[in-house]
Amino acid sequence: MQAISLYQPINISKREQEVLELIFQEQTTKQIASTLYISKSTVETHRANLLIKFDCGSSIGLIKRAIRRGYVSL
């Protein structure tokens, strides 16, 4: 994983933002898929893309970085 700057914006799509917010709300892949009317596979793809974009290895790391960078708030 390469280091990313706190000041460098991370470009995420509207759908990735929606998935990120639902992950933050502790929804499962199945719940996210149902909420957004997409397949579980599509949710998993969005999650994988978010992990890459935020340079994280887990959903917990993703949420921590998303909070620090202002993509979700407590």
C-alpha positions as a LaTeX table, in Angstrom:
\begin{tabular}{lrrr}
\hline
Residue & $x$ (\AA) & $y$ (\AA) & $z$ (\AA) \\
\hline
Met1 & 0.00 & 0.00 & 0.00 \\
Gln2 & 1.26 & 3.45 & $-0.83$ \\
Ala3 & 0.93 & 6.35 & 1.58 \\
Ile4 & $-1.69$ & 8.97 & 0.78 \\
Ser5 & $-1.67$ & 12.55 & 1.94 \\
Leu6 & $-4.45$ & 13.89 & 4.15 \\
Tyr7 & $-4.59$ & 16.85 & 1.81 \\
Gln8 & $-4.85$ & 14.92 & $-1.44$ \\
Pro9 & $-8.53$ & 14.50 & $-2.34$ \\
Ile10 & $-9.79$ & 11.01 & $-3.00$ \\
Asn11 & $-12.17$ & 10.90 & $-5.92$ \\
Ile12 & $-15.06$ & 8.58 & $-5.19$ \\
Ser13 & $-18.28$ & 8.21 & $-7.11$ \\
Lys14 & $-21.71$ & 9.08 & $-5.74$ \\
Arg15 & $-22.48$ & 5.36 & $-5.44$ \\
Glu16 & $-19.20$ & 4.69 & $-3.63$ \\
Gln17 & $-20.11$ & 7.49 & $-1.19$ \\
Glu18 & $-23.49$ & 5.86 & $-0.59$ \\
Val19 & $-21.86$ & 2.47 & 0.02 \\
Leu20 & $-19.30$ & 4.07 & 2.34 \\
Glu21 & $-22.04$ & 5.71 & 4.41 \\
Leu22 & $-23.93$ & 2.43 & 4.72 \\
Ile23 & $-20.74$ & 0.57 & 5.74 \\
Phe24 & $-20.31$ & 3.30 & 8.37 \\
Gln25 & $-23.87$ & 2.53 & 9.57 \\
Glu26 & $-22.76$ & $-1.11$ & 10.05 \\
Gln27 & $-24.97$ & $-2.49$ & 7.30 \\
Thr28 & $-24.03$ & $-5.86$ & 5.85 \\
Thr29 & $-23.33$ & $-6.41$ & 2.17 \\
Lys30 & $-26.80$ & $-7.94$ & 1.81 \\
Gln31 & $-28.45$ & $-4.95$ & 3.54 \\
Ile32 & $-26.51$ & $-2.45$ & 1.42 \\
Ala33 & $-27.50$ & $-4.30$ & $-1.75$ \\
Ser34 & $-31.15$ & $-4.24$ & $-0.71$ \\
Thr35 & $-31.07$ & $-0.56$ & 0.29 \\
Leu36 & $-29.44$ & 0.55 & $-2.98$ \\
Tyr37 & $-31.22$ & $-1.97$ & $-5.23$ \\
Ile38 & $-27.94$ & $-3.43$ & $-6.49$ \\
Ser39 & $-26.42$ & $-6.92$ & $-6.33$ \\
Lys40 & $-24.21$ & $-8.13$ & $-3.50$ \\
Ser41 & $-21.43$ & $-8.52$ & $-6.05$ \\
Thr42 & $-21.72$ & $-4.86$ & $-6.99$ \\
Val43 & $-21.54$ & $-3.85$ & $-3.32$ \\
Glu44 & $-18.41$ & $-5.99$ & $-2.93$ \\
Thr45 & $-16.88$ & $-4.29$ & $-5.98$ \\
His46 & $-17.60$ & $-0.82$ & $-4.57$ \\
Arg47 & $-16.14$ & $-1.87$ & $-1.21$ \\
Ala48 & $-13.00$ & $-3.23$ & $-2.89$ \\
Asn49 & $-12.60$ & $-0.01$ & $-4.90$ \\
Leu50 & $-12.98$ & 2.07 & $-1.73$ \\
Leu51 & $-10.32$ & 0.00 & 0.04 \\
Ile52 & $-7.95$ & 0.64 & $-2.85$ \\
Lys53 & $-8.73$ & 4.36 & $-3.08$ \\
Phe54 & $-8.33$ & 4.88 & 0.68 \\
Asp55 & $-5.27$ & 2.59 & 0.75 \\
Cys56 & $-6.73$ & 0.31 & 3.44 \\
Gly57 & $-6.74$ & $-3.41$ & 4.10 \\
Ser58 & $-10.01$ & $-3.65$ & 6.03 \\
Ser59 & $-13.41$ & $-2.03$ & 6.46 \\
Ile60 & $-12.35$ & $-0.78$ & 9.89 \\
Gly61 & $-9.35$ & 1.00 & 8.38 \\
Leu62 & $-11.59$ & 2.37 & 5.64 \\
Ile63 & $-13.99$ & 3.88 & 8.17 \\
Lys64 & $-11.16$ & 5.34 & 10.26 \\
Arg65 & $-9.66$ & 7.06 & 7.21 \\
Ala66 & $-13.05$ & 8.17 & 5.91 \\
Ile67 & $-13.78$ & 9.87 & 9.26 \\
Arg68 & $-10.34$ & 11.52 & 9.39 \\
Arg69 & $-10.75$ & 12.83 & 5.85 \\
Gly70 & $-14.34$ & 14.01 & 6.31 \\
Tyr71 & $-16.11$ & 11.55 & 4.00 \\
Val72 & $-18.36$ & 10.43 & 6.88 \\
Ser73 & $-19.01$ & 12.05 & 10.24 \\
Leu74 & $-19.88$ & 10.77 & 13.68 \\
\hline
\end{tabular}
